[in-house]
């Protein structure tokens, strides 16, 4: 056990990843002698203090948020994958974030991949295509840069929250995604045309912090750690559930297409389908196929992220989808003329979209914050949210000027109060917010799961009968709830 060290002259702030990188990162920290007692997969405490480095504190973020927080100077050091580092730097090459140490775990690569059923054997064949190529990815900046470097003639990049392997070949020509080896892509019926970028996990730093703060002792601990012959963190992996992506090699544009959710909305969707008498093989609480098979209906089904569904329904990739009213409205607020409509409330997944501040902030209403801005006591309002368009509309309607929106990818409560003044977030009971000493000062809306549809599909004679029959079955299932 390391002895407690002399306090650092200035507070050093470290951004740590939650999720899949957490187990290996926790082992790394323990091995190099920088300890945070509550940095585990079970913790709900996002603020951490090092017991052996007084003055060193940490926060847990979604991995995508770590490089952004370090680049803007909210954190002095951070640990995250080089894929998200490059995703930021390719758009902001002059940012204040620098890579310092390669820890060597979670190695993989970003690939340009296509479906094995598509007639593309090389990047050169893509270059010869005259139609606009559809690229789906969690890495829109890197995908855009790669497309320009490859000199693709025509292309569109569709940002996704994840599950990009499900889109080719029907809804995308190319998927830009991370894999640990090419076999992983083959198991998802994808073929790698070429690797774009090798990835690993790095220690990163804010350039100004390297000059203004004494972070050398922390960096030295990491440097000595990676020189050890035994690097136990390299053998630590996060558990993952096997997911299939079955595809027969043929599809029809005229087929009716349905998207259903993965994640925490999957279980209640399964229960609703049972009550509706709808049988979907490969979409139970035990197994997941990205392309499950529905019985009794001439419908093709895909499992996707609820956040992505409204855009793909609007584009005609899906005729209808089970998503959240929150994501449906977030889409409509950005695209008011979008050809998407809500056809049925499903009743499960109830949450409130609320406005949140810290308990010690001297406000009780959104009007109180507006008065602080108008009086000059608050220079600008920093608002963190997953719901960028809902937040933007709400802030405009309440005359909250000036304000700055901070996009997040989950665990948004960690941003208050150091990195944001206000949080716009979903909650059920509010208990998690109270645990983090946060309070709700307004409710923007209530949200439940809903069935949304493409307006044009509902008017298409070849599809309407099938869609109406399915909607009637689901409606009957809702009534049984």
C-alpha positions as CSV (number, residue, x, y, z in Angstrom):
1,X,0.0,0.0,0.0
2,X,1.3,3.4,-1.0
3,X,1.9,6.0,1.7
4,X,-0.2,9.2,1.6
5,X,1.6,11.8,-0.3
6,X,2.2,15.5,0.2
7,X,-0.8,17.6,-0.9
8,X,-0.6,18.9,-4.5
9,X,-0.1,22.7,-4.7
10,X,-3.2,23.1,-6.9
11,X,-6.3,20.9,-7.3
12,X,-5.8,18.3,-10.1
13,X,-8.9,17.1,-11.8
14,X,-9.0,13.7,-13.6
15,X,-11.8,12.6,-16.0
16,X,-12.4,8.9,-15.8
17,X,-14.5,6.7,-18.1
18,X,-17.5,4.8,-17.0
19,X,-18.9,1.8,-19.0
20,X,-16.8,-0.8,-20.8
21,X,-13.4,0.9,-20.0
22,X,-14.1,1.1,-16.3
23,X,-12.9,-2.4,-15.1
24,X,-9.5,-2.2,-16.9
25,X,-9.0,1.5,-15.9
26,X,-9.7,0.7,-12.2
27,X,-7.1,-2.0,-12.3
28,X,-4.6,0.3,-14.0
29,X,-5.1,3.0,-11.3
30,X,-4.6,0.4,-8.6
31,X,-1.5,-1.0,-10.2
32,X,0.2,2.4,-10.6
33,X,-0.7,3.4,-7.1
34,X,-3.4,6.1,-7.7
35,X,-6.4,4.9,-5.7
36,X,-10.0,5.9,-5.9
37,X,-12.0,3.7,-3.5
38,X,-15.4,4.1,-5.2
39,X,-14.3,3.7,-8.8
40,X,-16.3,0.5,-9.5
41,X,-19.0,-0.7,-11.9
42,X,-21.5,-0.7,-9.0
43,X,-20.9,2.9,-7.8
44,X,-23.4,5.7,-8.2
45,X,-21.0,8.2,-6.8
46,X,-19.5,10.1,-9.7
47,X,-17.2,12.4,-7.7
48,X,-14.1,10.6,-6.4
49,X,-11.1,11.6,-4.3
50,X,-7.8,9.9,-4.2
51,X,-6.9,8.7,-0.7
52,X,-3.1,8.7,-1.4
53,X,-2.9,11.9,-3.5
54,X,-4.5,14.7,-1.6
55,X,-5.6,17.4,-4.0
56,X,-6.4,14.8,-6.8
57,X,-10.0,14.4,-7.6
58,X,-11.9,12.6,-10.3
59,X,-15.2,12.4,-12.0
60,X,-16.8,9.6,-14.0
61,X,-18.1,10.5,-17.5
62,X,-19.4,8.7,-20.5
63,X,-16.2,8.0,-22.5
64,X,-17.3,10.3,-25.3
65,X,-17.4,13.2,-22.9
66,X,-13.9,12.8,-21.5
67,X,-11.8,14.4,-24.4
68,X,-14.3,17.3,-24.7
69,X,-14.0,18.0,-21.0
70,X,-10.2,17.9,-21.1
71,X,-10.0,20.0,-24.3
72,X,-12.1,22.8,-22.8
73,X,-10.0,22.8,-19.6
74,X,-12.6,21.6,-17.2
75,X,-10.3,18.7,-16.4
76,X,-6.5,18.6,-16.4
77,X,-6.1,14.9,-17.2
78,X,-8.3,12.2,-18.6
79,X,-8.4,8.5,-19.7
80,X,-10.3,7.5,-22.8
81,X,-10.1,5.7,-26.1
82,X,-8.1,7.2,-28.9
83,X,-11.1,6.8,-31.2
84,X,-12.9,9.6,-29.3
85,X,-9.8,11.6,-29.1
86,X,-9.4,11.6,-32.8
87,X,-13.1,12.2,-33.3
88,X,-12.7,15.5,-31.5
89,X,-9.3,16.5,-32.9
90,X,-10.2,15.9,-36.6
91,X,-12.8,18.6,-36.2
92,X,-10.9,20.8,-33.8
93,X,-7.2,20.3,-34.6
94,X,-6.2,23.3,-32.6
95,X,-7.8,22.1,-29.4
96,X,-5.9,22.2,-26.1
97,X,-6.0,18.4,-25.7
98,X,-2.8,16.4,-26.0
99,X,-2.2,12.6,-25.9
100,X,0.5,11.6,-23.4
101,X,0.6,7.8,-22.7
102,X,-0.7,4.8,-24.5
103,X,-1.9,2.3,-21.9
104,X,-2.4,-0.5,-24.4
105,X,-5.8,-1.8,-23.4
106,X,-9.1,-1.9,-25.4
107,X,-7.0,-2.1,-28.6
108,X,-9.0,-2.2,-31.8
109,X,-9.5,-0.3,-35.0
110,X,-12.1,1.8,-36.8
111,X,-13.1,0.2,-40.1
112,X,-14.8,1.1,-43.3
113,X,-17.2,-1.8,-43.5
114,X,-19.9,-3.0,-45.8
115,X,-22.4,-5.8,-45.7
116,X,-21.1,-9.1,-47.0
117,X,-24.2,-9.1,-49.3
118,X,-23.2,-5.8,-51.0
119,X,-21.2,-5.9,-54.3
120,X,-18.3,-3.9,-52.9
121,X,-15.0,-5.7,-52.8
122,X,-12.7,-2.7,-52.3
123,X,-12.7,1.0,-51.6
124,X,-11.9,1.5,-55.3
125,X,-15.3,0.1,-56.2
126,X,-16.9,2.6,-53.9
127,X,-15.0,5.4,-55.6
128,X,-16.6,4.4,-58.9
129,X,-20.2,4.6,-57.7
130,X,-22.2,7.5,-59.0
131,X,-25.0,7.4,-56.5
132,X,-24.7,9.0,-53.1
133,X,-23.2,6.6,-50.6
134,X,-24.9,6.5,-47.2
135,X,-22.4,6.3,-44.3
136,X,-23.7,5.5,-40.8
137,X,-21.5,5.9,-37.8
138,X,-21.0,7.0,-34.2
139,X,-17.9,8.9,-35.5
140,X,-19.3,11.5,-37.9
141,X,-16.2,13.7,-37.9
142,X,-13.9,10.9,-38.7
143,X,-16.2,9.5,-41.3
144,X,-16.5,12.9,-43.0
145,X,-12.7,13.2,-43.0
146,X,-12.2,9.7,-44.4
147,X,-14.7,10.3,-47.1
148,X,-13.0,13.5,-48.2
149,X,-9.6,11.8,-48.1
150,X,-10.8,8.9,-50.2
151,X,-12.4,11.4,-52.6
152,X,-15.8,9.8,-52.5
153,X,-17.8,11.5,-55.2
154,X,-21.1,11.7,-53.3
155,X,-21.9,10.7,-49.8
156,X,-24.1,11.4,-46.8
157,X,-23.1,10.8,-43.2
158,X,-25.8,9.7,-40.8
159,X,-24.7,10.1,-37.1
160,X,-25.9,7.3,-34.8
161,X,-26.0,6.7,-31.1
162,X,-24.8,3.1,-31.8
163,X,-25.8,-0.3,-33.2
164,X,-24.5,0.8,-36.6
165,X,-23.9,-2.8,-37.7
166,X,-27.6,-3.2,-38.3
167,X,-27.9,-0.6,-41.0
168,X,-26.1,-2.1,-44.1
169,X,-27.2,-3.0,-46.6
170,X,-30.8,-1.8,-46.6
171,X,-30.2,1.6,-44.9
172,X,-26.6,2.3,-45.4
173,X,-23.8,1.5,-47.9
174,X,-21.0,1.9,-45.4
175,X,-20.7,1.5,-41.6
176,X,-17.8,3.2,-39.9
177,X,-17.4,1.4,-36.6
178,X,-15.0,0.0,-34.1
179,X,-14.0,-3.7,-33.8
180,X,-11.3,-5.5,-31.9
181,X,-10.6,-7.8,-34.9
182,X,-12.0,-8.3,-38.4
183,X,-13.7,-11.6,-37.3
184,X,-15.9,-9.5,-35.0
185,X,-17.2,-7.7,-38.2
186,X,-17.7,-11.0,-40.0
187,X,-19.8,-12.3,-37.2
188,X,-22.1,-9.4,-37.8
189,X,-22.3,-10.1,-41.6
190,X,-19.9,-7.2,-42.3
191,X,-16.7,-7.0,-44.4
192,X,-13.9,-4.6,-43.6
193,X,-12.8,-2.8,-46.7
194,X,-9.9,-1.1,-44.9
195,X,-8.9,-0.1,-41.3
196,X,-9.2,3.7,-40.8
197,X,-7.5,4.1,-37.4
198,X,-5.8,1.9,-34.8
199,X,-7.3,2.5,-31.4
200,X,-6.1,2.1,-27.8
201,X,-6.7,3.8,-24.4
202,X,-4.6,6.9,-23.6
203,X,-3.9,9.4,-20.9
204,X,-4.6,12.8,-22.2
205,X,-4.0,16.3,-20.8
206,X,-5.0,19.8,-21.2
207,X,-2.1,21.8,-22.7
208,X,-2.6,24.7,-20.3
209,X,-2.7,22.5,-17.3
210,X,0.7,21.0,-18.2
211,X,2.1,24.5,-17.9
212,X,0.1,26.0,-15.1
213,X,-0.2,23.0,-12.7
214,X,2.2,20.5,-11.2
215,X,0.8,17.3,-12.8
216,X,4.2,15.8,-13.2
217,X,4.0,13.5,-10.2
218,X,0.7,12.0,-11.5
219,X,2.0,11.5,-15.0
220,X,5.2,10.0,-13.6
221,X,3.1,7.4,-11.7
222,X,1.5,6.4,-15.0
223,X,4.8,6.4,-16.9
224,X,6.4,4.1,-14.3
225,X,3.4,1.8,-14.3
226,X,3.4,1.1,-18.0
227,X,7.1,0.1,-17.8
228,X,6.3,-2.7,-15.4
229,X,6.7,-6.2,-16.8
230,X,3.4,-7.2,-15.4
231,X,0.5,-5.1,-16.7
232,X,-2.5,-6.8,-15.2
233,X,-5.0,-4.3,-16.6
234,X,-4.3,-5.6,-20.1
235,X,-6.1,-8.8,-19.2
236,X,-9.2,-7.1,-17.9
237,X,-12.2,-7.0,-20.2
238,X,-15.8,-5.8,-19.6
239,X,-18.4,-8.5,-20.1
240,X,-20.6,-8.2,-23.1
241,X,-23.7,-10.1,-24.2
242,X,-23.6,-11.9,-27.6
243,X,-25.7,-10.1,-30.2
244,X,-26.6,-11.7,-33.6
245,X,-27.2,-9.8,-36.8
246,X,-28.9,-12.4,-39.0
247,X,-29.6,-11.5,-42.6
248,X,-30.7,-13.6,-45.5
249,X,-29.1,-11.6,-48.3
250,X,-32.2,-10.1,-49.8
251,X,-34.6,-7.3,-49.0
252,X,-37.4,-5.3,-50.7
253,X,-37.9,-1.6,-50.6
254,X,-41.7,-2.3,-50.7
255,X,-41.6,-4.4,-47.5
256,X,-43.1,-2.9,-44.3
257,X,-40.3,-2.2,-41.9
258,X,-40.4,-1.8,-38.1
259,X,-37.8,-0.7,-35.6
260,X,-37.9,-1.8,-32.0
261,X,-35.6,-0.7,-29.2
262,X,-32.6,-2.2,-27.4
263,X,-31.4,-1.1,-24.0
264,X,-33.7,-0.5,-21.0
265,X,-36.8,-0.2,-23.2
266,X,-36.4,-3.7,-24.6
267,X,-37.9,-5.6,-21.6
268,X,-41.2,-3.6,-21.5
269,X,-41.5,-3.8,-25.3
270,X,-41.2,-7.6,-25.0
271,X,-44.0,-7.6,-22.4
272,X,-46.2,-5.4,-24.6
273,X,-45.7,-7.6,-27.6
274,X,-46.7,-10.7,-25.6
275,X,-50.0,-9.0,-24.5
276,X,-50.6,-8.0,-28.1
277,X,-50.1,-11.6,-29.3
278,X,-47.2,-10.6,-31.4
279,X,-44.4,-13.2,-31.6
280,X,-40.9,-11.9,-32.5
281,X,-38.2,-14.6,-32.5
282,X,-34.8,-13.3,-31.4
283,X,-36.2,-10.5,-29.3
284,X,-36.7,-12.0,-25.8
285,X,-35.2,-11.0,-22.5
286,X,-32.6,-13.7,-23.0
287,X,-31.4,-13.4,-26.6
288,X,-31.1,-10.5,-29.0
289,X,-30.8,-10.6,-32.8
290,X,-30.5,-7.2,-34.5
291,X,-32.9,-8.6,-37.1
292,X,-35.5,-10.7,-35.3
293,X,-38.2,-12.5,-37.2
294,X,-41.9,-11.6,-36.6
295,X,-44.6,-14.2,-37.0
296,X,-48.0,-13.5,-38.7
297,X,-47.1,-10.2,-40.3
298,X,-45.3,-9.4,-43.5
299,X,-43.0,-7.0,-41.7
300,X,-39.2,-6.8,-41.5
301,X,-37.9,-5.9,-38.0
302,X,-34.7,-4.3,-36.8
303,X,-33.5,-3.6,-33.3
304,X,-32.0,-0.1,-33.0
305,X,-31.4,2.8,-30.6
306,X,-34.5,4.8,-29.7
307,X,-32.6,8.0,-30.1
308,X,-31.9,7.2,-33.8
309,X,-35.3,6.0,-34.8
310,X,-37.2,9.3,-35.5
311,X,-34.6,10.3,-38.1
312,X,-34.7,7.0,-39.8
313,X,-38.5,6.8,-39.8
314,X,-38.5,10.3,-41.4
315,X,-36.0,9.2,-44.0
316,X,-38.1,6.2,-44.9
317,X,-35.6,3.6,-43.6
318,X,-38.3,2.4,-41.2
319,X,-42.1,2.7,-41.8
320,X,-42.7,2.8,-38.1
321,X,-40.8,2.4,-34.8
322,X,-41.2,2.1,-31.0
323,X,-39.3,5.0,-29.5
324,X,-39.8,7.6,-26.8
325,X,-42.0,10.6,-27.0
326,X,-38.9,12.6,-25.8
327,X,-36.8,11.5,-28.8
328,X,-39.8,12.0,-31.1
329,X,-40.2,15.6,-30.0
330,X,-36.5,16.3,-29.9
331,X,-36.5,15.3,-33.6
332,X,-39.5,17.4,-34.5
333,X,-38.2,20.5,-32.7
334,X,-35.2,20.3,-35.1
335,X,-37.1,19.3,-38.2
336,X,-40.7,20.7,-37.8
337,X,-41.7,19.6,-41.3
338,X,-40.5,16.0,-40.8
339,X,-42.8,13.4,-42.3
340,X,-43.2,11.6,-39.0
341,X,-46.2,11.2,-36.8
342,X,-47.1,9.6,-33.4
343,X,-49.8,7.0,-33.9
344,X,-50.1,5.4,-30.5
345,X,-49.0,6.0,-26.9
346,X,-47.7,2.7,-25.4
347,X,-47.9,3.6,-21.8
348,X,-44.6,2.2,-20.5
349,X,-41.2,3.9,-19.9
350,X,-42.8,6.9,-18.2
351,X,-40.3,9.7,-17.4
352,X,-40.4,13.5,-16.8
353,X,-38.0,15.8,-18.7
354,X,-37.0,18.2,-16.0
355,X,-34.8,21.2,-15.3
356,X,-32.3,20.5,-12.6
357,X,-29.8,22.6,-10.5
358,X,-27.8,21.9,-7.4
359,X,-29.5,22.1,-4.1
360,X,-27.4,25.1,-3.0
361,X,-28.1,27.2,-6.0
362,X,-30.3,30.1,-4.8
363,X,-33.1,29.5,-7.3
364,X,-36.5,27.8,-7.1
365,X,-37.9,28.5,-10.6
366,X,-36.6,29.1,-14.1
367,X,-37.7,32.7,-13.6
368,X,-35.2,33.0,-10.8
369,X,-32.4,32.0,-13.2
370,X,-33.6,34.5,-15.8
371,X,-33.5,37.3,-13.2
372,X,-29.9,36.3,-12.3
373,X,-28.9,36.5,-16.0
374,X,-30.7,39.9,-16.5
375,X,-29.1,41.3,-13.4
376,X,-25.6,40.3,-14.6
377,X,-25.0,38.2,-11.5
378,X,-24.7,35.2,-13.9
379,X,-22.7,36.0,-17.1
380,X,-23.9,33.1,-19.1
381,X,-25.9,29.9,-18.5
382,X,-24.3,26.5,-19.2
383,X,-26.9,23.9,-19.9
384,X,-26.0,20.2,-20.2
385,X,-28.4,17.8,-21.9
386,X,-28.9,14.8,-24.1
387,X,-31.9,16.5,-25.5
388,X,-30.3,19.3,-27.4
389,X,-33.3,20.4,-29.4
390,X,-35.8,20.2,-26.5
391,X,-33.3,22.2,-24.3
392,X,-32.8,24.8,-27.0
393,X,-36.5,25.3,-27.5
394,X,-37.2,25.5,-23.8
395,X,-34.4,28.0,-23.2
396,X,-35.5,30.2,-26.1
397,X,-39.2,30.2,-24.9
398,X,-38.1,31.2,-21.4
399,X,-35.8,34.0,-22.7
400,X,-32.6,32.5,-21.1
401,X,-30.0,34.6,-22.7
402,X,-27.1,34.2,-23.1
403,X,-26.8,30.4,-22.8
404,X,-24.5,27.6,-23.9
405,X,-25.6,24.1,-24.7
406,X,-23.3,21.2,-23.7
407,X,-24.3,17.9,-25.5
408,X,-23.9,14.8,-23.3
409,X,-24.2,11.1,-23.8
410,X,-25.6,10.0,-20.5
411,X,-24.8,10.3,-16.7
412,X,-25.5,14.0,-17.2
413,X,-25.9,14.7,-13.5
414,X,-22.2,14.5,-13.1
415,X,-21.8,17.9,-14.9
416,X,-23.4,19.9,-12.0
417,X,-22.2,22.2,-10.6
418,X,-18.6,22.5,-11.9
419,X,-19.1,21.9,-15.6
420,X,-22.7,23.2,-16.1
421,X,-25.2,25.4,-14.2
422,X,-28.3,23.6,-15.3
423,X,-29.2,20.1,-16.4
424,X,-32.2,19.1,-18.6
425,X,-32.6,15.4,-18.0
426,X,-35.2,12.6,-17.7
427,X,-36.1,11.2,-14.4
428,X,-38.8,8.8,-12.9
429,X,-38.7,9.3,-9.2
430,X,-36.0,12.0,-8.8
431,X,-34.2,9.8,-6.3
432,X,-31.0,9.6,-8.3
433,X,-31.0,13.4,-8.6
434,X,-31.5,13.8,-4.9
435,X,-28.6,11.4,-4.2
436,X,-26.4,13.8,-6.1
437,X,-27.8,16.8,-4.1
438,X,-29.7,18.2,-7.1
439,X,-33.2,19.7,-7.2
440,X,-35.9,20.0,-9.9
441,X,-37.1,23.5,-10.6
442,X,-39.3,22.8,-13.6
443,X,-40.9,20.0,-15.6
444,X,-40.8,20.5,-19.4
445,X,-42.8,17.5,-20.4
446,X,-43.8,13.9,-19.6
447,X,-42.7,11.1,-21.9
448,X,-43.7,7.5,-22.5
449,X,-42.9,5.0,-25.2
450,X,-44.9,5.5,-28.4
451,X,-45.3,4.1,-31.8
452,X,-44.3,6.6,-34.5
453,X,-44.8,6.2,-38.3
454,X,-43.8,7.7,-41.6
455,X,-46.7,9.7,-42.9
456,X,-46.1,8.6,-46.5
457,X,-46.0,5.0,-45.5
458,X,-49.4,5.3,-43.8
459,X,-50.8,6.6,-47.1
460,X,-49.2,3.8,-49.3
461,X,-51.9,1.3,-50.2
462,X,-49.4,-1.6,-50.4
463,X,-48.3,-0.9,-46.8
464,X,-51.3,0.6,-45.0
465,X,-53.2,-2.7,-44.5
466,X,-50.2,-4.4,-42.9
467,X,-49.4,-1.4,-40.8
468,X,-53.1,-0.9,-39.6
469,X,-53.3,-4.6,-38.7
470,X,-50.1,-4.4,-36.6
471,X,-51.2,-1.1,-35.0
472,X,-54.5,-2.6,-34.0
473,X,-52.8,-5.6,-32.3
474,X,-50.5,-3.3,-30.4
475,X,-53.4,-1.1,-29.4
476,X,-55.2,-4.1,-28.0
477,X,-52.1,-5.0,-26.1
478,X,-51.9,-1.5,-24.6
479,X,-55.5,-1.9,-23.3
480,X,-54.5,-5.1,-21.5
481,X,-51.8,-3.2,-19.6
